Amino acid sequence: MGALEPFERMWPQVLMPRTTIVALLCAPVGRAQSWFYWSLKHQDGETFGHYVRHYPRPLSNSLHSDAMWRKGMYGLALKKWHQLVGHLIIIPAADFYRGQAQTVEALVRAWRGRSGNEHVLQTADGLTPEQLASAGDPPRANHHSHAKLEDDVTNGNDRLELSNLYRDSNQQVYDLIAAHSRGSPEDTMTVLPHAASSAQYNPRFLEPPWNQ
């Protein structure tokens, strides 16, 4: 999410207004937990909850120096991308995992609508994305490899500090969506698979489970 300068250097300025970026956003605390279990921080069977319990306080002191925390700071990056490109599509990871086929179909429709070309995103073997999606959602690899976040971090103070760690960044994302994804043709942001105005959309989708 934070690699803005390379993107700006790689992509011609003249194409920026015609560019759409798709961002799949995992809840930041869940992303930190996942990163912990797939990094060298996870050793000798230590749990994420135990690691957080003994992490130097306040956590915010390490927010920008420790990649485990930094990876979930979406607010500033999304704000910059939104300023640079013509359209930004946000996909909450929880919605994607619950309905991968539905999300693929919604993304294809949105992409075709923006391009004006009903033939974009055809697959190499001749099948349309809709036909591939109709096969159902594939299983998620390694999704049972560690405890659920709410069972991993059980201490109330730890939960509160983790929530506060991403509060400002999360709010930046919510504010961007509220301001630029209103369901009008002038929108410069879209939320998929459920529109931000949909009853199925969770407006606090970046929060950890204890805040839901």
C-alpha positions in Angstrom: 0.0 0.0 0.0 2.8 2.4 0.7 4.8 2.2 -2.5 3.6 5.5 -4.0 6.8 7.0 -5.4 7.7 3.9 -7.6 4.1 3.9 -8.9 4.4 7.6 -9.8 7.7 7.1 -11.5 6.5 4.0 -13.5 3.1 5.3 -14.7 3.0 8.2 -17.2 1.3 11.2 -15.9 -0.9 11.5 -18.9 -2.5 8.1 -18.1 -3.3 8.9 -14.5 -6.8 10.3 -15.1 -7.7 7.1 -17.1 -6.2 4.7 -14.5 -8.2 2.6 -12.0 -6.6 1.2 -9.0 -8.1 -1.8 -7.2 -7.2 -2.1 -3.5 -8.1 -5.2 -1.5 -8.1 -4.1 2.2 -7.7 -6.5 5.0 -8.5 -5.3 8.5 -5.2 -3.9 9.8 -5.0 -5.8 13.1 -5.9 -9.0 11.2 -3.2 -8.2 8.7 -0.6 -7.7 11.4 -1.6 -11.1 12.9 -1.3 -12.8 9.5 2.1 -11.2 8.9 3.3 -12.3 12.3 2.6 -15.9 11.6 4.3 -15.8 8.2 7.4 -14.0 9.3 10.5 -14.7 11.4 8.7 -13.1 14.4 6.8 -16.4 14.8 9.2 -18.7 16.5 9.0 -21.5 19.0 5.2 -21.7 18.9 4.7 -18.1 20.2 1.3 -16.7 19.6 0.5 -13.2 18.2 -1.5 -12.5 21.4 1.5 -13.3 23.6 3.8 -11.2 21.3 1.4 -8.2 21.6 1.2 -8.6 25.4 5.0 -8.2 25.7 5.5 -5.7 22.9 7.1 -2.4 24.1 4.5 0.2 24.9 3.0 2.3 23.5 2.6 0.3 20.2 2.4 3.6 18.3 6.1 4.2 18.9 6.8 1.4 16.5 4.0 2.2 14.0 6.3 3.4 11.2 9.4 1.4 12.0 8.0 -2.1 12.3 6.5 -3.6 9.1 4.1 -5.7 11.1 2.2 -2.6 12.1 3.0 -0.4 9.1 1.4 -2.7 6.5 -2.1 -1.8 7.8 -1.7 2.0 7.6 -3.9 2.5 4.5 -5.2 6.0 5.0 -2.4 8.2 3.6 -1.7 5.9 0.7 -5.3 5.7 -0.4 -5.7 9.4 -0.1 -2.6 9.9 -2.4 -3.7 7.3 -4.9 -7.2 8.9 -5.0 -5.6 12.2 -5.8 -3.4 10.7 -8.6 -5.7 8.4 -10.5 -9.1 8.7 -12.2 -10.9 6.0 -10.1 -10.2 3.9 -7.0 -12.0 0.6 -6.3 -12.1 -0.6 -2.7 -12.7 -4.3 -1.9 -13.1 -5.2 1.8 -11.2 -8.4 2.2 -13.9 -9.9 4.5 -16.5 -9.4 1.8 -14.2 -10.9 -0.8 -13.5 -14.0 1.2 -17.2 -14.5 1.9 -18.1 -14.2 -1.8 -15.1 -14.4 -4.2 -17.3 -15.2 -7.2 -19.7 -12.3 -6.5 -16.7 -9.9 -6.0 -15.1 -11.0 -9.3 -18.4 -10.5 -11.2 -18.9 -7.0 -9.6 -15.3 -6.1 -10.5 -15.8 -7.2 -14.1 -19.0 -5.2 -14.4 -17.4 -2.1 -12.9 -14.4 -2.4 -15.2 -16.5 -2.9 -18.3 -18.6 0.1 -17.3 -15.6 2.4 -16.9 -14.0 1.2 -20.2 -17.2 1.1 -22.2 -16.0 -2.2 -23.6 -18.0 -5.3 -22.8 -15.2 -7.6 -24.0 -12.5 -6.5 -21.5 -11.2 -9.0 -19.1 -11.8 -12.1 -21.3 -9.7 -15.0 -20.1 -7.0 -16.6 -22.2 -8.8 -19.9 -22.6 -12.0 -18.2 -23.9 -14.0 -18.4 -20.7 -15.6 -15.2 -19.4 -14.9 -14.2 -15.8 -18.6 -14.8 -15.1 -18.3 -18.4 -16.3 -15.2 -18.9 -14.1 -16.9 -17.3 -11.1 -20.0 -19.5 -11.5 -17.8 -22.5 -10.5 -17.9 -21.3 -6.9 -15.4 -19.9 -4.4 -12.1 -21.7 -4.2 -10.9 -22.8 -0.7 -8.6 -20.3 1.0 -5.1 -21.7 1.6 -3.8 -21.7 5.2 -6.9 -20.0 6.6 -6.9 -22.5 9.5 -3.2 -22.1 10.2 -3.7 -20.0 13.3 -6.4 -19.0 15.8 -9.0 -16.5 15.0 -7.9 -13.0 16.0 -10.5 -12.7 18.8 -9.3 -16.0 20.3 -5.6 -15.0 19.9 -5.8 -11.5 21.5 -7.9 -11.8 24.6 -6.5 -9.1 26.9 -8.8 -6.1 27.0 -6.0 -3.6 27.2 -4.2 -5.2 24.3 -7.4 -5.1 22.2 -7.9 -1.4 23.0 -4.3 -0.5 22.1 -4.5 -2.4 18.8 -7.8 -0.7 18.0 -6.4 2.8 18.8 -3.2 2.0 16.7 -5.2 2.2 13.4 -8.0 4.5 14.5 -6.9 7.6 12.6 -5.8 5.7 9.4 -9.1 3.7 9.3 -11.1 6.9 9.7 -9.3 8.5 6.7 -10.4 5.5 4.6 -14.0 5.8 5.9 -14.1 9.5 5.2 -12.7 9.0 1.7 -15.4 6.5 0.9 -18.2 8.6 2.4 -17.1 11.6 0.3 -16.4 10.0 -3.0 -18.6 6.9 -3.2 -22.1 8.1 -3.1 -23.7 6.1 -5.9 -23.5 8.9 -8.5 -21.9 9.0 -12.0 -19.4 11.6 -10.7 -18.0 9.2 -8.1 -14.3 8.7 -8.1 -14.4 5.7 -5.7 -16.4 2.5 -5.8 -16.8 -0.1 -3.1 -17.3 -3.7 -4.2 -18.9 -6.2 -4.1 -21.5 -4.1 -2.1 -21.9 -0.4 -2.8 -21.3 1.9 0.1 -25.0 2.7 0.1 -26.0 -1.0 0.3 -27.4 -2.5 3.5 -24.9 -5.3 3.1 -22.0 -2.9 3.3 -20.2 -2.7 6.6 -19.0 0.9 6.9 -16.5 -0.1 9.6 -15.0 -3.0 7.7 -11.4 -2.2 8.9 -12.2 -2.7 12.6 -11.1 -5.8 14.5 -13.8 -8.3 15.5 -14.1 -7.0 19.0 -15.2 -3.6 17.6 -17.8 -5.0 15.2 
